[in-house]
Amino acid sequence: MKKIFFIVSICALFSMSCNTVAKQEKAPEAIGPVPTAQQLAWHDLEFYWFIHFGPNTFTNKEWGHGDEPADAFNPTALDCNQWATIAKQSGAKGIILTAKHHDGFCLWPSKYSKHTVRESKWENGKGDVVKALSEACKANGLLFGIYLSPWDRNHPEYGTPEYNDVYVNTMAEVTTQYGPLFEFWWDGANGEGPNGKKQVYDFARFEKEIKKLAPDAVVFSDIGPDIRWVGNESGIAGKTNWNLLDTAGFTRGAGAPSQDTLNQGNVNGKNWIPAECDVSIRPGWFYHAEEDDKVKTPEQLFDLYLKSVGRGSSFLLNVPPDRRGLIHPNDSAALAGFKKYRDESFADNLFKNISVRYTNAAGEPVTIHFDNGFAKDYINAGGDKNIITIDPGKAETINCILLKEYIALGQSIKQFKCLLKNGEETVKTIEGTTIGHKRLLTFDATAVTSVDIVIEDTKGNALISDIAAYRIPGQLVEK
């Protein structure tokens, strides 16, 4: 593997004092596939909402059959601003709406369907949920995304080549009328339509069109092109989680890699397609009154955060409005508690004022002083078999370590460990594989005077962009 070296003068890079200044060297090359600008921005979002809402909300179904009357959709007090306000208060960065689920009902008055809000009693057929939520997101500083199921159990042309034209036209409607979008979501479900036929989706055409219609949006499906399914609906990424995936031989909507592969990615995958962790705050995806007492607790939501964002993925949490068209108080209370836990857990970085020591390519010791946490860029920890020592200058009791890689140049670290030390004694060893965008390691509270991060195996240079430590409430530590 490559020996350790720095890319630029450390003092110039981080604007801080150094005991030893490394020589300026050429920036490292990217390692394998790298994210696009849109994917990098998506990685930084980390937490955002899903909203499942439609006729299923009123018929108590999860998958509608497409024969539900349009009048079944009739919220009595719909308030998209309430949704967006609660989402903002929860710390979410955006909302993805099920503009059309498998039942084919469109939450906007589509010109290409006769099964829409226009045909319902709600707002005397003049309502538009997609428009209302798009505007509410803009007003609350949130990003807006669209879920548009290719499956349509109502449209008479479903199962014919003409339906692909219909689907492209509906994509154009929602992107041009309600954008800009940060994410476009393709469900992989494909069943029979009202004529008993299944559709042969033209995903190659769909992808080409959506990239023209919404060039700044990332596109989700089981295998991308931009974001992949994590392989479960539990909100949990693999402890090993590569942002890379091999998609050769697979077709969207007609087969994907195994769920284990989707969960962990491919170490040498040919495409940068990171995982998104989707889960509902309730047992179901749509609102059901009998689940009002089954909302996930703040502690459960925080645990899912550690197992999604804390393993380098994003956390897509579904929060379904009730039959009034409002977020239920039980859901908003759980979300407020979840936000409080995150704020309190990560408010005080105990590794803010630290010295970072390791050896440069010339075999000389290098010490970098951080006076207010890590800078925005990265340190180049070279290849494997290198040790980065973190010295907080005084004993600290911690139970969480945060690590980040500079993923703009790829994902490199394959295996590492953290040695928690008290004096010369190693009092705890934390093993890890991948880091990626963010890794949150939790453990029982331990008093440390220093931490050694041992880079054991890499694909190239290990570029570390952040190191932090916290003392989070004990009951929230991942077991």
Secondary structure, 3 states (H helix, E strand, C coil): CCCCCCCCCHHHHHCCCECCCCCCCCCCCCECCCCCHHHHHHHHHCEEEEECCCHHHHHCCCCCCCCCCHHHCCCCCCCHHHHHHHHHHCCCCEEEEEEECCCCCECCCCCCCCCEHHHCCHHHHCCCHHHHHHHHHHHCCCEEEEEECCCCCCCCCCCCHHHHHHHHHHHHHHHHHHCCCCEEECCCCCCECCCCCECCCCHHHHHHHHHHHCCCCEEECCECCCEEECCCCCCCCCCCCCCEECCCCCCCCCCCCCHHHHHHCCCCCCEECCEEEEEECCCCCCCCHHHCCCCCCHHHHHHHHHHHCCECCEEEEECCCCCCCCCCHHHHHHHHHHHHHHHHHCCCCCCCCEEEEEECCCCCEEEEEECCCCCCCCEECCCCCEEEEEECCCCEEEEEEEEEECHHHECCEEEEEEEEEECCEEEEEEEECCCCCCEEEEEEEEEECEEEEEEEEECCCCEEEEEEEECCCHHHCCC
